Amino acid sequence: MPAIEILGLEKIYSVGFWRKRAKRALHPLHLSVEEGEIFGFLGPNGAGKTTTLKILMGLVFPTSGTARILGMHLDDPRMKAQIGFLPEQPYFYDHLTARELLTYYGQLSGVDSGQLREKVGDVLDQVKLTDSANVQLRKFSKGMLQRVGIAQAILHDPKIVFLDEPMSGLDPMGRREVRNLIENLKAAGKTIFFSTHILSDAEALCDRVGILHRGQLRGVGAIPELTASVHGNVEITWRGTKTPAGIRTMFLECHATADTMRVVVPENNQEVVLETLRREGLRLISVIPVRTSLEDYFVAQLGKPEKMESVSLGT
Amino acid sequence: MNSRIFHIATNTFREAVRDRVLYNLVAFALLISAAAVLVGQISIHIERLVVINLGLTAVSLFGIVIAIFIGIGLVSKEIDKRTLYTVLSRPVRRWEFIAGKFFGLSGTLVVNTFFMAIGVFAALAYVSHHLVAADLWILVALYFIVLQFVIITALALFFSSFSTPIFSALFAFLLFIIGSFANDLRNFAALTHGVTRWFATAAAYLVPNFSELNVIAEVAHGATIPARLIILNSVYVAVYALVLLSGAVLIFERRNLK
């Protein structure tokens, strides 16, 4: 059974003064995340990542489609007791201290009152906020609030943790700490579904990613599989400084040294370039594929044309 | 009360206290002390009347202002600040959130009224040098004032579930004013004919009847309050608040939290 099963979730908002205009935030989305996986939900700002998370959390209702988490429907309180959620740029009750806030959330999540105090202490320790545990949140920095946000998401030992842009607003040290925390959660057998537009974070952490753009899922899979599908470039180096005229237009980059030439060409042109070098009698030194990054794949997906679909409100 | 409602109510109460809502008690204490001293010097034999009237009216007005201005933000502030996201993503149903907020603010107003009531009795003891058995009817007047707060809290919460804070405050305040003249509206309806009568009667019965909940003048003059009125008012407020809260839940259950 998948941990998260999204079955055609679609969201169309009615906008304008008379709410007659339709704005599609999410095209029918089909997605499945397995237990124990770190799944990265990628996309530029406004792609529909937060809308998807809000639907999964029951904060926004889908126009059509449904989803199941741990095999249970989205409004099932038993399911909600087993998930944790960190919203984007979280804001908490700032009249409370970190300890009071976590105690409150623990009570709402049904954590046993006998264990609550200990759990709050442990989770504060995990996010390195023990020293500030009794300070009101209105005195916290943005990075500290983000850590409180992560603490409240994992406090009740959920099976699945949803994190919306967990690294946003954090300094490099903070980002590394959050990355370590996510890795620890995975090691503890948790499923993590996190949205981000920071590709290096996704590349470092995710087992699989899904790319969302303008409400459409443009690609989903393991990062090596996805990047393999993008035609990359190759770096070709030969002895000498001579450059055959017929292939010069194919060069993306060209570097000349005292006795070698190093060029980067698209993978598609590799054979033509090599054949030309052989014909000209130039001595080949190396042919090295240039690694395709997630960013290359991401940019390629964002450049694809959108599926055209009409939207009507049916009013 | 289910435990989640209790925890939400407790947090609402704690937020009100830490946001210095109870500081109004200082203003009230100053007002009632000044009134007691002043009345003691200028009134002849009507000290009790003036202190009870002034004290209970102040209790009512202070509470109504708190009920409206905190009540209108109970839902909208949580949506604007997105504090609701981390609550509703837990095993908390939306109706439980509304109920918790309602009980939290109502509790705050009860505590506030309790301290003000102590002030009123202290001022009364100061001007008349002793308390009499009839003064116990002041407790009934205070109970009715708390019932008014219950309706106003439910009204503010109802409007807050779909409207902006400014409109919610405006609607709640207008209904309080109209409701304070509900009996006059009923009398006016009886004098009219045709469609006007129909509309005036409907309006008179739809708006919350705050005039029946105001027995300050009677209590100040030493009159007794019939038990029947206490029971009827209690039932009326329970039903009226329940209808408003049900409306708030129905609207809030369908609302997208963008």
Interface residues (C-beta under 8 A of the other chain):
Chain A: Y13 K54 M57 G58 L59 V60 F61 P77 R78 K80 A81 I83 F85 P87 Q89 P90 Y91 F92 Y93 H95 L96 Y104 Y105 Q107 L108 S109 G110 G149 Q152 F162
Chain B: S3 R4 H7 I8 N11 R14 E15 R18 D19 K81 R82 T83 L84 Y85 T86 V87 L88 S89 R90 P91 V92 R93 R254 N256 L257 K258
